[in-house]
Amino acid sequence: DDEFWPEDLTGLSVFDEAGELVGVVERVVFGPGQDRLAIATEAGARFEIPFVDELVPVVDIDARRVEINSIPGLIEPG
């Protein structure tokens, strides 16, 4: 249930815990320790967040949305 194909995640809207739109999942970045979601904002900023339950507690493929916990320093353009 907690496994997703990259193409399932690409294009999903990303919201913070307050329900504010953060951006859109641009792609999945594979890493040796953990995978990351590459997110693009409407303003053109891009950043990556680790794709772990603590930071991405909700993935709703049917609703086309991801919810993230935006801890300080997490949503920083890179």
HUZI-V465216 format. One line per field, one symbol per residue. phi: phi as a letter, one per 40 degrees, with the letter a starting at -180 (. if undefined). A space follows every 50 residues. Layout:
BEGIN
phi = ???
END
This chain:
BEGIN
phi = .cbbcdccccgccbbcccgcccibccabbcbccacbccbbcccgcbabbd cbdcbbcbbbcccgabbbcccdgccbdb
END
